[in-house]
């Protein structure tokens, strides 16, 4: 379905924003947009384990300017990347 491919595309963009924000290569406002996307998507599809991880990724993305352990960035980026890849297959 087309909606899954759109979600996958935005998950890739959120992953890239997460990585670039940890290196301070993009403004935090752009990452905040993707954070809101992940949080709203998780609340829309609540009750699923993937939605809980989306909520965690969205909250973490919003907190990166203040708190950014490298291991969490890597784990959430891998999660969003694999989810995006599976949405395109």
Secondary structure in CASP SS format (residue, H / E / C, confidence):
PFRMAT SS
TARGET T0000
AUTHOR 0000-0000-0000
METHOD secondary structure of the structure
MODEL  1
X C 1.00
X H 1.00
X H 1.00
X H 1.00
X H 1.00
X H 1.00
X H 1.00
X H 1.00
X H 1.00
X H 1.00
X H 1.00
X H 1.00
X H 1.00
X H 1.00
X H 1.00
X H 1.00
X H 1.00
X H 1.00
X H 1.00
X H 1.00
X H 1.00
X H 1.00
X C 1.00
X C 1.00
X C 1.00
X C 1.00
X C 1.00
X H 1.00
X H 1.00
X H 1.00
X H 1.00
X H 1.00
X H 1.00
X H 1.00
X H 1.00
X H 1.00
X H 1.00
X H 1.00
X H 1.00
X H 1.00
X H 1.00
X H 1.00
X H 1.00
X H 1.00
X C 1.00
X C 1.00
X C 1.00
X C 1.00
X H 1.00
X H 1.00
X H 1.00
X H 1.00
X H 1.00
X H 1.00
X H 1.00
X H 1.00
X H 1.00
X H 1.00
X H 1.00
X H 1.00
X H 1.00
X H 1.00
X H 1.00
X C 1.00
X C 1.00
X C 1.00
X C 1.00
X C 1.00
X C 1.00
X H 1.00
X H 1.00
X H 1.00
X H 1.00
X H 1.00
X H 1.00
X H 1.00
X H 1.00
X H 1.00
X H 1.00
X H 1.00
X H 1.00
X H 1.00
X H 1.00
X H 1.00
X H 1.00
X H 1.00
X H 1.00
X H 1.00
X C 1.00
END
